[in-house]
Amino acid sequence: MTEAAKPLKVAILAMGGQGGGVLANWLIEAAERSGCLAQSTAVPGVAQRTGATVYYLEIVPGGKNAEPAPVLALMPVPGHVDVVVAGELAEAGRALQRGLITPQRTAAIVSTHRDYAIDEKSAPADGRVDSERLAAIVSGNARQYVGFDMADLAEETGSVISSVLLGAIAGAGALPIGREVCEAVIRAMGVAVEANLRGFDAGYNRAQGQPGRDDAVAEPPDTAIVHKDIQALLDRVREAFPEEAQDVLTAALRRLVDYQDLNYAKDYLDRLAPVLDLDGAEHGYRLTVTTARYLALGMTYEDVIRVADLKTRAKRFERVRSEVQAEAGQVVAFEEFMHPRVEEICDVMPARIGAWCLAAPSMKRLIGVFCRKGRRIRTTSLPGFLLLYAIAGLRRLRRTTLRYRTEINALERWLALLVDIAPDDYDLAVEVAECRRLVKGYGETHARGLAQYDRLVAAIHDHRGEPDAAASIRTLRDQALAIADIDSG
């Protein structure tokens, strides 16, 4: 086989719903129209975000009528891939790990957005991969790198990511396929032609370094009118709390008011005030900032009421319709899967009744009859929507529930421990504040984290007064987070 007849080898790594198969078909058709010989195969990945489908293409420039016909492979070979197209940043990392991206040979066309993997989402701490570092590693190990957020660009243009990827491939000059040919192929397909052409054009321009959304002039700041009661809370934050804590506190107040009401947000500031009294600029207000973050998260714990509230909000229906690109007049059905445990049902009962039900084996068995199987609830039907809407309405009674009493009592004990430790050992108090990282989520995840936290509290009492108490608790906390991470996996 002559040098000119050697195939260009392309690997497309795309997750479900990204149109990897459509992109492969577009490239094959465009290659054949350009006089190339082309072939594609697909190797399915594993579901649930643990792997993408790999579409493998071999394209022989000018080889459509070659004699003898070239023999093409069916699978990518590490170190022998010319172009890697990744529909998500972590998939580019996977391609690099498998040896498909090499600095001597490979052009990497990468969408830099993230769809987080299960282990990233379930990690007790922040389990997310550092996207900037991952992008730097991929770009540093590729002969050519073209990377930008193609999912965002697809949403902006009302198209799909596959069309933006095709535009990026053409714009980067990674294959001997011209712009006009690609556009002709999109038109020939006859599906969402205008939207796909917009996505292709946007991807092509960005790959060639032309201005895109990221280069646009920033929008003016939000000048919406703020309710006077909320403004009073913001004024209190500005007047009574240090500048170092104000960003965290502003975000916390927004979250707390959305979660419950204004009085709930006032309670938050009242609980935080004793911690601030023990803090100072010489410490950079680390204790106040850390406590503010985890106190807000603790007070906005996940319960059945919160889940029902989020699932029945108009903005959620609008967001999902936008994500599936539903047109006006099209019907989109929402089906929710819910499987609360006995404990979660008792948690939303009045405190005394819920505690009694949990303590009485006969009541737990009776309630358990209704929890044996999950329920599929269609929130676009009137009965399904009204059911969740009624549960969300229990928000007004949240302060009377068993879960509220349990969570607030635990937070009060945590705050009291901080206030007790801070005057004697500031660094230890900060580490104790960080220990609330373990308590998050709901159901079994919450129970495991709480058990680990309780063990840490016992260790805090044992180490208190030691010169290196803060370092010891930090080490134990990191170990507890690692154990919880293993359990959650």
C-alpha positions as CSV (number, residue, x, y, z in Angstrom):
1,M,0.0,0.0,0.0
2,T,1.4,3.4,-0.9
3,E,1.9,6.3,1.6
4,A,-1.1,8.2,0.1
5,A,-3.4,5.2,0.5
6,K,-2.7,4.6,4.2
7,P,-6.0,5.0,6.2
8,L,-6.7,7.8,8.7
9,K,-7.9,6.2,11.9
10,V,-10.7,8.0,13.8
11,A,-12.1,7.0,17.2
12,I,-15.3,8.7,18.4
13,L,-16.1,8.3,22.1
14,A,-19.7,9.3,22.8
15,M,-22.1,8.6,25.6
16,G,-25.8,7.6,25.1
17,G,-27.8,10.5,23.7
18,Q,-24.9,12.4,22.2
19,G,-25.5,11.1,18.7
20,G,-22.2,9.3,18.2
21,G,-23.7,7.0,15.6
22,V,-25.2,10.0,13.7
23,L,-21.8,11.7,13.8
24,A,-20.1,8.5,12.5
25,N,-22.6,8.3,9.7
26,W,-22.1,11.9,8.7
27,L,-18.3,11.4,8.6
28,I,-18.6,8.3,6.5
29,E,-21.0,9.9,4.0
30,A,-18.8,13.1,3.8
31,A,-15.6,11.0,3.3
32,E,-17.2,9.0,0.5
33,R,-18.4,12.2,-1.2
34,S,-14.9,13.5,-1.0
35,G,-13.5,10.5,-2.9
36,C,-12.3,8.5,0.1
37,L,-12.8,4.9,1.0
38,A,-14.4,4.7,4.5
39,Q,-15.6,2.1,7.0
40,S,-17.0,2.3,10.5
41,T,-17.7,-0.1,13.4
42,A,-19.1,0.4,16.9
43,V,-18.1,-1.1,20.2
44,P,-20.8,-0.5,22.8
45,G,-19.8,0.8,26.2
46,V,-21.2,0.0,29.6
47,A,-24.4,1.8,30.8
48,Q,-24.7,4.2,33.8
49,R,-21.8,6.5,32.8
50,T,-19.0,3.9,33.2
51,G,-18.0,4.0,29.6
52,A,-18.8,5.4,26.2
53,T,-19.6,3.7,22.9
54,V,-16.5,3.8,20.7
55,Y,-17.2,4.4,17.0
56,Y,-14.1,3.5,15.0
57,L,-13.7,4.8,11.5
58,E,-10.9,4.2,8.9
59,I,-10.8,6.7,6.0
60,V,-8.5,6.2,3.0
61,P,-8.0,9.5,1.1
62,G,-8.5,9.0,-2.6
63,G,-8.9,5.3,-2.0
64,K,-12.5,4.9,-3.2
65,N,-11.4,3.2,-6.5
66,A,-8.0,2.0,-5.3
67,E,-6.7,-1.3,-6.6
68,P,-6.2,-3.5,-4.8
69,A,-8.8,-2.4,-2.2
70,P,-7.2,-1.6,1.1
71,V,-7.8,-3.9,4.1
72,L,-9.3,-1.9,7.0
73,A,-9.4,-2.8,10.7
74,L,-12.4,-3.0,13.0
75,M,-10.8,-1.8,16.2
76,P,-8.6,1.0,17.3
77,V,-5.0,0.1,18.3
78,P,-3.2,2.1,21.0
79,G,-0.6,4.4,19.4
80,H,-2.2,4.2,16.0
81,V,-5.1,6.6,16.1
82,D,-5.0,9.9,14.1
83,V,-8.1,11.6,15.4
84,V,-9.9,11.1,18.7
85,V,-13.3,12.8,19.1
86,A,-14.6,12.9,22.7
87,G,-18.1,14.0,23.5
88,E,-17.2,14.8,27.1
89,L,-13.9,15.6,28.9
90,A,-13.6,12.5,31.0
91,E,-14.0,10.4,27.8
92,A,-10.9,12.1,26.4
93,G,-9.1,11.1,29.6
94,R,-10.3,7.5,29.1
95,A,-9.0,7.6,25.5
96,L,-5.6,8.9,26.8
97,Q,-5.5,6.2,29.4
98,R,-6.1,3.5,26.8
99,G,-3.3,4.9,24.6
100,L,-5.5,6.2,21.8
101,I,-4.1,9.7,22.2
102,T,-0.4,10.1,21.5
103,P,1.6,13.3,21.1
104,Q,3.3,12.2,17.8
105,R,0.1,11.4,16.0
106,T,-3.3,12.2,17.4
107,A,-5.5,15.3,17.0
108,A,-7.9,15.4,19.9
109,I,-11.3,17.1,19.3
110,V,-12.9,17.4,22.8
111,S,-16.0,18.8,24.4
112,T,-14.8,20.1,27.7
113,H,-18.1,19.9,29.6
114,R,-18.6,17.3,32.3
115,D,-21.2,14.7,32.9
116,Y,-20.2,13.4,36.3
117,A,-19.6,9.7,36.8
118,I,-21.4,7.8,39.5
119,D,-18.3,7.6,41.8
120,E,-17.9,11.4,41.4
121,K,-21.5,12.0,42.5
122,S,-21.5,9.6,45.3
123,A,-18.2,10.5,47.0
124,P,-18.8,11.9,50.5
125,A,-16.3,14.7,49.8
126,D,-15.9,16.6,46.5
127,G,-15.2,13.6,44.3
128,R,-15.1,15.6,41.0
129,V,-12.1,15.3,38.8
130,D,-10.2,18.5,38.3
131,S,-11.4,19.5,34.8
132,E,-8.7,22.1,34.2
133,R,-6.0,19.6,35.1
134,L,-7.5,16.9,33.0
135,A,-7.9,19.1,30.0
136,A,-4.2,20.2,30.4
137,I,-3.1,16.6,30.5
138,V,-5.1,15.7,27.4
139,S,-3.9,18.7,25.4
140,G,-0.3,18.1,26.5
141,N,-0.4,14.6,25.2
142,A,-2.0,15.3,21.8
143,R,-0.4,16.4,18.6
144,Q,-3.3,18.9,18.1
145,Y,-5.9,19.8,20.6
146,V,-9.2,21.5,20.0
147,G,-11.3,21.8,23.2
148,F,-14.3,23.9,24.2
149,D,-17.7,23.4,25.8
150,M,-19.7,21.9,22.8
151,A,-22.7,20.9,24.9
152,D,-23.2,24.6,25.9
153,L,-22.7,25.7,22.3
154,A,-25.3,23.1,21.2
155,E,-27.8,24.4,23.7
156,E,-27.1,28.0,22.7
157,T,-27.7,27.3,19.0
158,G,-30.7,25.0,19.6
159,S,-28.9,22.0,18.1
160,V,-27.3,18.8,19.3
161,I,-23.7,18.1,20.3
162,S,-23.1,15.8,17.4
163,S,-23.5,18.7,14.9
164,V,-21.1,20.9,16.9
165,L,-18.5,18.0,17.0
166,L,-18.8,17.7,13.2
167,G,-18.2,21.4,12.9
168,A,-15.2,21.2,15.2
169,I,-13.7,18.3,13.2
170,A,-14.1,20.2,9.9
171,G,-12.9,23.5,11.4
172,A,-9.8,21.9,12.9
173,G,-8.8,20.4,9.5
174,A,-8.4,17.0,11.2
175,L,-9.8,15.1,8.2
176,P,-9.7,15.7,4.4
177,I,-13.3,16.7,4.4
178,G,-14.4,20.3,3.5
179,R,-17.0,22.4,5.1
180,E,-19.3,22.4,2.0
181,V,-19.4,18.6,1.9
182,C,-20.3,18.4,5.6
183,E,-23.1,20.9,5.1
184,A,-24.4,19.0,2.1
185,V,-24.4,15.7,4.1
186,I,-26.5,17.4,6.9
187,R,-29.0,18.7,4.3
188,A,-29.2,15.3,2.7
189,M,-30.0,13.6,6.0
190,G,-33.1,15.8,6.1
191,V,-33.4,15.7,9.9
192,A,-33.5,19.0,11.9
193,V,-31.4,20.5,9.1
194,E,-31.5,24.1,10.2
195,A,-30.7,23.3,13.8
196,N,-27.8,21.0,12.8
197,L,-26.4,23.6,10.4
198,R,-26.4,26.2,13.2
199,G,-24.6,23.8,15.5
200,F,-22.1,22.8,12.7
201,D,-21.4,26.5,11.9
202,A,-20.8,27.4,15.6
203,G,-18.5,24.4,16.1
204,Y,-16.6,25.2,12.9
205,N,-16.0,28.8,13.9
206,R,-14.9,28.0,17.4
207,A,-12.4,25.4,16.1
208,Q,-10.9,28.0,13.8
209,G,-10.6,30.5,16.7
210,Q,-13.3,32.8,15.7
211,P,-15.3,34.6,18.5
212,G,-17.9,32.5,20.3
213,R,-20.0,32.9,23.3
214,D,-17.1,32.9,25.7
215,D,-15.7,36.0,23.9
216,A,-19.0,38.0,24.1
217,V,-19.4,41.1,26.2
218,A,-20.5,40.2,29.7
219,E,-24.1,40.8,30.6
220,P,-24.9,43.7,32.9
221,P,-25.3,42.9,36.6
222,D,-28.7,41.8,37.9
223,T,-30.7,44.9,39.0
224,A,-33.8,43.1,40.1
225,I,-35.7,44.5,43.0
226,V,-35.1,42.6,46.3
227,H,-37.9,42.2,48.8
228,K,-37.4,44.4,51.8
229,D,-37.3,41.5,54.3
230,I,-34.6,39.8,52.3
231,Q,-32.8,43.1,51.9
232,A,-32.8,43.4,55.7
233,L,-31.0,40.0,56.0
234,L,-28.5,41.0,53.4
235,D,-27.9,44.3,55.2
236,R,-27.3,42.4,58.4
237,V,-24.7,40.2,56.7
238,R,-22.9,43.3,55.4
239,E,-22.9,45.1,58.7
240,A,-22.3,42.2,61.2
241,F,-20.1,39.7,59.3
242,P,-16.7,40.1,57.8
243,E,-16.1,40.4,54.1
244,E,-14.4,37.0,53.9
245,A,-17.7,35.3,54.8
246,Q,-20.2,37.4,52.8
247,D,-20.2,35.5,49.6
248,V,-20.9,32.2,51.4
249,L,-23.5,33.9,53.6
250,T,-25.3,35.4,50.6
251,A,-25.5,32.1,48.9
252,A,-26.6,30.4,52.1
253,L,-29.4,32.9,52.7
254,R,-30.7,32.3,49.1
255,R,-30.7,28.6,49.7
256,L,-32.4,28.8,53.1
257,V,-35.2,31.1,52.0
258,D,-35.8,28.8,49.0
259,Y,-35.8,25.8,51.3
260,Q,-38.1,27.1,54.0
261,D,-38.7,30.8,54.7
262,L,-37.3,34.1,55.9
263,N,-37.5,33.1,59.6
264,Y,-35.5,30.0,58.8
265,A,-32.7,32.2,57.3
266,K,-32.8,34.5,60.4
267,D,-32.4,31.4,62.6
268,Y,-29.3,30.6,60.6
269,L,-27.7,33.9,61.2
270,D,-28.6,33.7,64.9
271,R,-26.9,30.3,65.2
272,L,-23.8,31.5,63.5
273,A,-23.4,34.7,65.6
274,P,-21.7,32.9,68.6
275,V,-19.1,31.4,66.3
276,L,-18.3,34.9,64.8
277,D,-17.9,36.3,68.3
278,L,-14.9,33.8,68.8
279,D,-13.3,34.6,65.5
280,G,-11.1,37.3,64.2
281,A,-9.2,38.8,61.3
282,E,-5.9,37.3,62.6
283,H,-7.3,33.9,61.6
284,G,-8.8,35.1,58.3
285,Y,-12.2,34.2,59.8
286,R,-11.7,30.6,58.7
287,L,-13.9,29.2,61.4
288,T,-16.8,31.5,60.5
289,V,-16.6,30.7,56.8
290,T,-16.3,27.0,57.3
291,T,-19.1,26.9,59.9
292,A,-21.4,29.1,57.7
293,R,-21.0,26.6,54.8
294,Y,-21.8,23.4,56.6
295,L,-24.5,25.0,58.8
296,A,-26.4,26.1,55.7
297,L,-26.0,22.6,54.2
298,G,-27.1,21.0,57.5
299,M,-30.2,23.2,57.8
300,T,-31.2,22.4,54.2
301,Y,-31.1,18.6,54.6
302,E,-32.8,16.4,52.0
303,D,-36.1,15.0,53.0
304,V,-39.2,13.7,51.2
305,I,-40.7,17.2,51.4
306,R,-37.7,18.7,49.6
307,V,-37.7,16.1,46.9
308,A,-41.4,16.6,46.2
309,D,-41.0,20.3,46.1
310,L,-38.2,20.2,43.5
311,K,-40.0,17.7,41.3
312,T,-43.1,19.9,41.1
313,R,-41.5,23.2,40.3
314,A,-42.4,24.9,37.0
315,K,-38.8,25.7,36.3
316,R,-38.0,22.0,36.4
317,F,-40.6,21.2,33.8
318,E,-39.3,24.1,31.6
319,R,-35.7,22.9,32.0
320,V,-36.5,19.3,31.0
321,R,-38.6,20.5,28.0
322,S,-35.6,22.6,27.0
323,E,-33.1,19.7,27.4
324,V,-35.2,17.4,25.2
325,Q,-35.8,20.3,22.8
326,A,-39.5,19.9,22.9
327,E,-41.4,22.1,20.5
328,A,-44.5,24.1,21.2
329,G,-47.5,21.8,21.3
330,Q,-45.4,18.6,21.9
331,V,-46.4,16.6,25.0
332,V,-43.5,15.6,27.3
333,A,-44.3,13.0,30.0
334,F,-42.4,13.0,33.3
335,E,-42.2,9.8,35.3
336,E,-40.5,9.9,38.7
337,F,-39.3,6.8,40.5
338,M,-39.6,7.2,44.3
339,H,-38.7,4.5,46.9
340,P,-38.7,6.1,50.4
341,R,-37.7,3.9,53.3
342,V,-39.8,3.5,56.5
343,E,-37.4,5.9,58.3
344,E,-38.0,8.6,55.7
345,I,-41.8,8.3,56.0
346,C,-41.5,8.5,59.8
347,D,-39.2,11.5,59.5
348,V,-42.0,13.7,58.0
349,M,-44.4,12.8,60.8
350,P,-44.9,15.0,63.8
351,A,-41.9,14.4,66.0
352,R,-43.6,12.3,68.8
353,I,-45.6,10.2,66.4
354,G,-42.6,9.5,64.1
355,A,-40.4,8.6,67.1
356,W,-43.1,6.2,68.4
357,C,-43.6,4.6,65.0
358,L,-39.8,3.9,64.7
359,A,-39.6,2.5,68.2
360,A,-42.6,0.2,67.8
361,P,-41.8,-2.9,65.7
362,S,-45.4,-3.5,64.8
363,M,-45.8,0.0,63.4
364,K,-42.5,-0.3,61.4
365,R,-43.8,-3.5,59.9
366,L,-47.1,-1.9,59.0
367,I,-45.5,1.1,57.3
368,G,-43.0,-1.2,55.7
369,V,-45.9,-2.8,53.7
370,F,-46.1,0.4,51.7
371,C,-42.3,0.6,51.2
372,R,-41.6,-2.7,49.8
373,K,-41.6,-1.5,46.2
374,G,-40.8,1.7,44.6
375,R,-43.5,3.8,43.0
376,R,-43.5,5.3,39.5
377,I,-45.3,8.6,39.7
378,R,-46.2,10.5,36.5
379,T,-46.0,14.2,37.5
380,T,-47.5,15.3,34.2
381,S,-50.8,13.6,35.2
382,L,-53.2,15.3,37.6
383,P,-53.2,12.6,40.3
384,G,-49.4,12.2,40.2
385,F,-48.7,16.0,40.3
386,L,-51.3,16.6,43.1
387,L,-49.7,13.8,45.2
388,L,-46.3,15.3,45.1
389,Y,-47.6,18.8,45.4
390,A,-49.4,17.8,48.6
391,I,-46.2,16.3,50.0
392,A,-44.3,19.5,49.1
393,G,-47.0,21.5,50.9
394,L,-45.9,19.8,54.2
395,R,-43.0,22.4,54.1
396,R,-45.1,24.6,56.3
397,L,-45.1,21.9,59.0
398,R,-41.4,21.0,58.6
399,R,-40.4,22.4,62.0
400,T,-42.8,20.0,63.7
401,T,-41.4,16.9,62.0
402,L,-39.1,14.2,63.5
403,R,-36.4,14.8,61.0
404,Y,-36.3,18.5,61.8
405,R,-35.9,17.8,65.5
406,T,-33.2,15.3,64.8
407,E,-31.2,17.4,62.4
408,I,-31.4,20.7,64.4
409,N,-30.5,19.0,67.7
410,A,-27.4,17.5,66.0
411,L,-26.4,20.9,64.6
412,E,-26.9,22.5,68.0
413,R,-24.5,20.0,69.6
414,W,-22.0,20.5,66.8
415,L,-22.1,24.3,67.2
416,A,-21.8,24.0,71.0
417,L,-18.7,21.8,70.5
418,L,-17.2,24.4,68.2
419,V,-17.8,27.3,70.7
420,D,-16.4,25.2,73.5
421,I,-13.2,24.3,71.6
422,A,-12.4,27.5,69.7
423,P,-11.1,29.6,72.7
424,D,-8.5,26.9,73.5
425,D,-7.6,25.5,70.1
426,Y,-8.7,27.5,67.1
427,D,-7.2,25.1,64.5
428,L,-9.0,22.1,66.1
429,A,-12.3,24.0,66.0
430,V,-11.9,24.5,62.3
431,E,-11.2,20.8,61.8
432,V,-14.3,20.0,63.9
433,A,-16.3,22.3,61.6
434,E,-15.0,20.5,58.6
435,C,-16.1,17.2,60.0
436,R,-19.7,18.0,59.0
437,R,-18.7,17.2,55.5
438,L,-19.4,13.6,56.3
439,V,-23.1,14.2,57.0
440,K,-24.9,14.6,53.6
441,G,-27.4,13.1,51.3
442,Y,-30.4,11.0,52.5
443,G,-31.3,7.4,53.2
444,E,-28.4,5.0,53.7
445,T,-25.8,7.5,52.5
446,H,-26.9,9.9,55.3
447,A,-26.9,7.1,57.9
448,R,-23.4,6.0,57.0
449,G,-22.0,9.5,57.1
450,L,-23.6,10.2,60.4
451,A,-22.2,7.1,61.9
452,Q,-18.7,8.1,60.7
453,Y,-19.2,11.6,62.1
454,D,-20.2,10.2,65.5
455,R,-17.0,8.2,65.7
456,L,-15.0,11.4,64.8
457,V,-16.7,13.3,67.6
458,A,-15.6,10.6,70.1
459,A,-12.1,10.9,68.7
460,I,-12.2,14.7,69.1
461,H,-12.8,14.3,72.8
462,D,-10.0,11.8,73.1
463,H,-7.4,14.1,71.3
464,R,-8.5,17.4,72.7
465,G,-5.6,19.1,74.6
466,E,-2.9,17.4,72.5
467,P,-0.4,19.6,70.7
468,D,-1.2,18.1,67.3
469,A,-5.0,17.5,67.9
470,A,-6.0,19.4,64.7
471,A,-3.7,17.4,62.5
472,S,-4.8,14.1,64.1
473,I,-8.5,14.9,63.5
474,R,-7.8,16.0,59.9
475,T,-6.1,12.7,59.2
476,L,-9.0,10.7,60.8
477,R,-11.5,12.7,58.8
478,D,-9.8,12.1,55.6
479,Q,-9.7,8.4,56.4
480,A,-13.4,8.4,57.3
481,L,-14.2,10.1,54.0
482,A,-12.2,7.5,52.1
483,I,-14.0,4.6,53.9
484,A,-17.4,6.2,53.2
485,D,-16.3,6.6,49.6
486,I,-15.5,2.9,49.3
487,D,-18.8,2.0,51.0
488,S,-20.8,4.2,48.6
489,G,-19.1,2.7,45.6
